[in-house]
Amino acid sequence: MTIEVRVPTLGESVTEATVATWFKKPGDTVAVDEMLCELETDKVTVEVPSPAAGVLGEIVAAEGETVGVDALLATIQAGEGAAPAKAEATPAAAPAAPGGSVDVMVPTLGESVTEATVSTWFKKVGDTVAQDEMLCELETDKVSVEVPAPAAGVLAEILAPEGATVEANGKLAVISGAEAGAAPAAPTAAAPAPAAAAIGKDVANAPSAEKAMAEAGLSADQVTGTGRDGRIMKEDVARAVATAAPAAAAPAPAAAPRAPVAAEDAAREERVRMTRLRQTIAKRLKDAQNTAAILTTYNEVDMTEVMAIRNQYKDQFEKKHGVRLGFMSFFTKACCHALKEVPEVNAEIDGNEIVYKNYVHMGVAAGTPQGLVVPVIRDADRMSFAEIEKAIAEKGKRAREGKLSMAEMQGGTFTISNGGVYGSLMSSPILNPPQSGILGMHKIQERPMVINGEIKIRPMMYLALSYDHRIVDGKGAVTFLVRVKEALEDPRRLLMDL
């Protein structure tokens, strides 16, 4: 029986993804829920499990291809088709070719991709390897590709060392498959079973998580799995690494070849591979700059009245609603109020059309150990101050724990970014496509201001609105920012919808 493997639901408003990595190749035996491939959307990475046990038949969507929701990825031969593959995969098949060897070849790299660079070897010559155990990782200009061992044995020769450029279907290494290699391979192939037992579950961890744990030097008992049945996902490894070493150096992508570095300086440098999340963030930010006509307008707001109301009612507010009264609810309310007057800031461009949103799904940018994420508060324009504060607190907590779902980061119509919590006095935020506006909040700082002809010290905050000039004119952007300023300097206007 043939079973189809299709693209799962990718989240609200996400209609396509890119096939990043296939963990299996045609003819491989697969178990139920075993990870077959990894897809990348513009925000998150999605792993596709096998819907049934059997043998992987045809791979329809190769690495690098763009696929839509419910598109056919591959086929699996279940039932009788699985039997021959299982027989071939058993260690007993190895002695059938005494003294033989197996070549490790470069896998299919994806449409229009003809070469790759060997980035990392996980094994060295002489190491015993199990079938499907990861041998090395290749990098193309689009994705990273993991190369599994085609057979159990001993890694006899590495033909393409780290840093070498290899062509599609090129030869990477040789695995010996004779008595010298097949015999030691059997215990190695059985190794995953104790590992699964050690973490208290009978399902394998995600292949990308296994690789990430190996790179970080972590064991499975040091990572808390959040996948199905406690399965460890690569995001879980990232959280464990961040918890163990919060001060780790952040990777810095280079847009151009580096200038020559002195030998004594190079010896003191450290190279850290960018995570997929960081790569996705970098790509989206650059895409935003390349697509939208981003312009930023600035203003400042006197926070005296907001701070006075907050100080007066914060204890009663927390006692009644069980959540602290912060500044974010005031800013969210003020933005919702202003977006009604200037709807183009809450709209988006779709081809040659402008889509106006008669609702406000407010994105609230949050920094996490893994990178910037933007959880969305849906229908924020219909929420009370207490409901907004509760939603922000709950989503912020789960964002830091890495437990947000894709759906919770999709569909935002406008975004607020609070750089003031880190001490930023002024910045120009970048749009979160396809949104047309983002408000940057900053540090509250006392400054001398002229009030009715007198110099007084007031708590002031700079505001920055970055907007897509293709859809929002300067007049609309300035009007929006002035309305936010007016609402915050006289919060009673929010209560009276003025």
N, C-alpha and C positions, 0 to 999 in steps of 0.2 A: 504494500500500500504506500502511495506517495503522499507525503504531508508537506504542505507549503509553509515556509517561514516568511512572515510578512513584517513590515515596519509597524511597530506599535504606536499607540497614541503618543504624540510628542509634546503635548501641552497646548493650552489655549493660544490660538493665533499662530502657532508654529505649524507650518505646512510641509516643510522639507528638511532633510538632514543629509549629511555626507557620510558615506561608509568610510570609517577611519581605519579599522583593523579587522581582519578575519583571523580568529584564533584557530580555526579548523580549515582543512582543505578537502576537496572532493575525495571520497573513499574513506575518510576517517570515521571511526565509530564514535557516536555521541550518546550521552545519557540525558535523561529528562532534566531540564533546567540547567544543563551545562552551557556555559557561555559560548556562543557561536561567533559573534562579531560585536563590534562597538561602533555606534553612530555618534556623530557630533552635530548638534544644532548650534545656533548662534549664541546659546547661553550655557547649555549643559551637555554632558556626555551621557549617552543611553546605551546600556548593554543589552543585547538581545539573547535571551536564553532559548534553548532548544525546546520546542513544544512536545517532543516525543523522543523516545530512544530509538536508535537505528543507525543508519549510515548516511553521512552527508552526500547527497547526490550532486546536483548542479548548483554552482554559485552564479546567480543571475546578475547580481549587482556587485561589481568588483570594487576594490578599494579605490577611493577617490571619486566614485560616482555619486551624484546627487539623486536622492530618492524621495518620493512623496509618502504621505501617511498611507498605510495599508498596501504599499507597493511590494511586489514579490522580491524577496532577497535570495532565497535558495529553496531547495527541495530536500526532503529527508525520506529515505527508503526505510519504512518501518516494517515490523513483522519479519517475514522470511528474508527480506533483503539484508537484515542486520547480521544474520548468522555467518556468512562467509567472512565479512569484515572482522568480526570478533575472533574468528579462528586465525586470521592472518595476524591479528594484533597481539596474540599470545606469545610469550617468550619462547614457546616450543617451536615456533616457526623459524627462529634464527639459525639453528644448526643445519637447516636444509641447505645453507650455502656456506660450508666451512671455508675459512680463509678469505671470505668475500668482504666487500666494503660497500658502503652507501654514500653517495655524494649528497652534500647539503647545497641546494640550489637557491638562488634568489627567487622568492615567490612573485606572483603577479603583483605589480606595483600600482595598477590602476590605469585608467584610460589616459593616454598621452604622456605617461610617465615612463621614461626609458632608462633612468639610472637612479641610484641611491648611494648614500654614504654609510659605511659601517660605523655606527656611533659607539656601540658597547658590545663586548663579548662577555657573557655571563659565565662561560666555561673556558678552561684552558686546555691545551694539549695534554692528553693523558687522563683527563677526567672521565669518569663513567657517567653516561647519560641515559635517561629513560626516554622511551618514545613520547613525543609531544612535549618534552621538557624544553623550556626556552633556552636557545643557544646564544642568540645575539639579537641586537636591535638595529634596524636600518632606518635612516631618515631620508625622506624625499622632500621636495619643496612644498608638499601638501600635508603629509601625515608621517607618523612613525609606524614602522612595520616590525612586528616581532616574528622571528624565525624559529619555529619549533624543530626538534630533532625528528627526522622522518623515520628513524628506527632506534632501537635500544642498542647500546654498544659502548665503545670507547672513542672519544674524540681524538682521532689519530693525527690530523693535520688541519691547520688553519691557513687557508690560501689568501684570504682577504683580511688583513689586520684592521684594527680600529683606525678610522680616518681614511681608509681606502675607498675609492669610488668604484662601484660595481654596476654592471649593466643588467637589465632584466634577463632572467634565466641564466645569469652568470653563476659560476661555481664558487661557493664560500668556504667549504671545508669538506673533510672526509671522515666518516665514522666507520671504524672497523666493526665487522659483524661476525667474525669467526669465533672459535672457542675462547680466544683471549678476551673478546669483547662481549659475546652474548651471555656467558655465564655470570659475570659480575653485574650485568644489566638487570637481571631478574630481581635481586634484592632492591636495587635502586628504584625499579618501576613500582615495587610494592610500598615504597616510602610514603607516598601521599596518604595511605590508609591510616597509619598511626598519627599523622599530622592532623587528619580530620577528627580522629578520636580525641586528640589532645585538646581541641577547642570545643569538644562536647557536641558535635553535630556530624551528620552523615552526608553533608553536601560539600562540594569543593568550593573554595574561595574563588573570586573572580581572577582570571589570569593576570589582568593588569594590577590587581592588588598583590598577588604573589610577587610580581616583578618589583613593585614599589616597596614591599617589605624587604626584599633582598637588597635593594639599593640602599634602604635606610638602616639596614642591620637590625630589623625588628623581627621578633617571632610572633606567631599567631596569637599566643596568650597575652601579648602586650597590646593587642588591638581589639577594640570592641566592635563587633560586626553589626551593621544595621540592615543588612539585606535579608532576603527570605530565609527563614530558619536560622538566623544568626550568621549568615554568610558574610564574609568580610569583603567590602567593596573598596575601590581605590580611594574614595573620599574618606573612608574610615582610617585608612593608613595616613592620609594627609593630616587628619585631625590629630592622630597619635604623634606624628612627627612634630606638629606645631606645639602640642602640649609639652613634649619632651624638650624641645629646643625653641622656645618662642623668639629668641633673639637671633635665629639663623639668618644668614645674609639673604636678601631678596635678589632674585635674578634680574639682570638688566639687559633687555634685548638690544642688539646692535642693528641699526638700520643700514650700516655700511661697514666694509672691512675695517678692522681696527688698525690704528697707526702702530708702527713698530714699538715694542715694549722692551725696555732694558732687561737683560737676563736676571739681574738681582731683583727687579720689580716683579717679573713673571713668577719667580719662585715664591713670592709672598701673596700671589693671587689665588683665588678659589673660584672654580667654575661649578655652577649648580644648574642642572637641567630645569628648564621652565616646566611648570605643571601644565596640564591641558587647560585648567581653568584660567591660569595666567595668560596662556597663549590666546584663549578665546577672548579674554578681556582686551588684550592688546589689539587683536584683529577687529573687534567691534568698535573700539575707540578710533582706530585708524579709518575704518569704513565710514564712521560718522563724519569725520573730517573730510573724507574724499567725496561724500555724497551730499551732505547738507551745506548750505551757505550759512555757517555759524557766525553769529554776531552777538556781542554781550553789551548790555546796558546796565548801569549801576545807579544805586541810590543809597540813602542811609535812613535808618529808622531810630527814633528815640524810644527806647524800651521801658521808659519810666512807668507808664500806665500798666503795661503787661506785668512787669515785675511787682507792682503794687497789688494788683488783683491776685497774683499768684501767692504772694506772701500773706495776704489777708485770708485767703480761702484754702490754702494747700492742706492744712490739717483736717478741716471739715471734709474736703474733697476726698482725701485718702481714707478717712474713716468711713465715709458712706460708700465709696466706689471700690475700695481695695486696691487702688493704683495711685501713684504719685501724679500730681499735676505738673507737667513740664511745659516747655515752650513749644514743642512740636505740634501740640493740638491747636495752639493759637495760630501758628503759621499755616497748618493744614486748612483750618477754617478760613483764614484770610485768603489763601490761594483759591479755594473753592469759590469764595465770594467773587474774586476778581476774574476767574475763568468764565463765569456766567456773563460778565460784561464784555470780555474779550475772548470769544469762543475759539478764534483761530489758534490761540496758544494751546488749546486743548484738542487740536485737530491733528490730522496726519495726511501726508500725500500718498495716494495710491495710483501710480501711473500718471494719468492726466487729470485725475480727480482729487478733490479735497474731501476727506471724510471728517465731518463734524461729529463730535461725541456729546450726546446729551446726558452724560454722566461723567463722574470723575473717579477714576481708579488711580489713586495716588501712590506712586512709587516712592519709597523712603530708602535712600542709599544707606547701606550699613557696611562698615569695615569688619572683616573677619580674618582670622589667621591665614586662611587660604586665598583671600583676595576680596575685592568689592562685589557685593551682591545687592540687588534691589528688590526686596519683597514688596508686594503690591497690596495696598489697603483698598479693597473694592467698595464702591459706592460711598466713598468718604464724604461726599457732599450731603449724604443723608444721615450721617452719624453725629452723635453728641460728642462733647469734649471727652467725656468718660469713655465712650466706646472707641474713640480714636486713640486715646492713651493706652487702653487695654490692648488694642490691636497692635500698636507699635511695640509695646513691651513684649508681647507674646512672640511676634514675628522676629523681633531683634534677638531675643534669647535663642530661638531655634536656628536663626541664621548663624550665630556664633558657634552653635553646636553642629552645624552642617546638616540639619534635618529638614530644611525647606524642600518642598517638592517643586517640580518644574512649573506646575500650574500656578503656584504661589508667586512665581517671578515673571509671569506672562500677563500681557493685556493692560499694562499701565498706560495711562493717557498723559500723565505729567509727573515730574519727579522733583523731590526736594532733597538736597544734599547739604548736610550740616558739617562743614569743615571746621566750624568754631570749636567743636569738642576737642579738636587736636591743636587748637591755638591759632588757626588760620585767621589772619586779619583781612585778607582780600584775595580772591581767586576768580578765575573764569571757568566755570564748570563746562564739561563737554556733554552734548546731547546724548540721550539714551534712545537710539532709533527704534521704531519709527516716530517717536514723539517729537514734537516741535518746540518744546520748552522745558527748561530745568532751572529751578531757583537755587542759588547758592547762599546758604546762611554762613555767618562768620562769628568771630569772637566778639563778645560784648565788652566794650572798653570805655571807661569814663573819659570824656573829652570836654573841653570848654566850648560851650555853645552860646550864641546870642539869642536870648529869649526875651521878647518885648523890650529890646534895647538894653538888656542887662546880660552880663556874662555869667552863666551858670554851668555847673558841672553836671553832665547828663550821661547816662549809660547808653552809648550809641553802638549800633551794629551796621556794617556795610552789607548791602544786599546786591546780588548779581543775578541777572536773568540772561541766560544764554538762550537764543532762539534761532529757528530756521528762517532766514530772511526770504527764502523762496515763498513762504506762506504767510509769515508775520511781518508786517511793515513796522518801521520804527515807531510810528505813532501808537500802534497797538501795544508794542512791547513796553514803551514808556508809560502808557495808560495803565497797563497791568501792574507794573511795579509801583506806581503811585497809589493805586487802589490797595495794594498790599500794605504799603506804608501807612495810609490813612486808617485802615482797619486795625493795625497794631498800635498806632499812637492814640486811638480812641476805640478800645475794644467794644464799647457799647454799640458801635455801629454794626457789629456782627450779630448782636442779639436782635436788632431792629431791621436787619437786612438792608442796610443803607450803603 
